[in-house]
Amino acid sequence: MISTHGGDDPGMIGLGGLKEKGINLEISLRLKEVLEKNGFTVVMTREKDKGLNDENASNKKAQDMQRRIAFLNGENPVLTVSIHQNSYSDPTVSGPQVFYYENSEDGKELAEYLQESLNRTLAPGRPRKVKGNTSYYLLRRSKGTLVIVECGFLTNPAEAEHLQEAEYQQKTAEAIGEGIKKYVKEKSQNLVKKS
């Protein structure tokens, strides 16, 4: 699992100077706990407020992203979930949304399980649908099944407030965990049927 941003990289800056990196880490740590309680082995890219880049790197962001991909390629996980928070110029826009690499059927399937679970659990006013993408670095460079989960919009006042609440972070983590469990169960059943 990837907890994005960290250290010098705050990620998106939301209302009142709210930093994405802290919310990403909180939700990621909660998700790790949820998954481990269900028997999953979870490997994190970070568990503290620090990036994967060197302090003196000329392009810290690029080095951080490259190291995330190298880490994933070394670990070769069954699936990867990258936790993020969204932003938009219109402060009324809200709701979680899951992105997948457009050419990945497994990525799309995982994204759909996660999106359905997030929509059901968090009950956004206007539920979003999964979205294919070919430009996000992590999606393009990952060899395995990877999705990006935008848990909400830090530019929406109500959602930004919720995303700072421990209870809402837990609900978000549990929704993502439920989607992962359903995806893995479905994949396992399909493998049994084929053998």
C-alpha positions, 0 to 999 in steps of 0.5 A: 500500500502506498501512503503518498506524499510526506516529509517536504511534500505536503501534497494538496493544500486544502482549506485553512492550509490543511495538508493532504499528507497527514490525512493520507497517512492516517487513513493508510495506517487505519487501512493497514490495521483493518487488512491485517485483522483480516489476515492480509500481509500489508507492506507500506511505503511509509508509516511516518511523515517522510518521503522516499527521497533524499533530502538533497535531491535536486528533484525530490518529487521525481525521486520519491515517485521513482523510488515508490515504483522501485519499491513496488517492483521489488515487493511484487504485491498482489495489489496496490492501493495508493491513498490520496485526497482530491481538490477542485476549483468548485468547492461544492464538488465532493465524494471519493473516486477511484482511478485505475490504469485504463488498459488494466482489466484487473485494475478496473475490477479492483477500482469498481469494488473499492468505488462501490464500497466507498459510495455505499459506506460514505454515502456521498450526495453524488456518488462517483464512478471509477475513472480510467487514466493513462497519465498518472505516473504510478498507474503508468509505471506500476507492473502490477494491479494498482489503483489510486483512491481519492478519498474526498475533496479537501476543497469542499468545506464539509468533506475536508472537516470529515476527512480530519475526523478519526471516525470518518477516517476509520469508516473510509479505511473500512470501506476500502478494506471491504472492497479489497476483501471482495476483490481478492475473494472474487479473484480466488474463486475465479482461480479455483473455477479455472483449475 
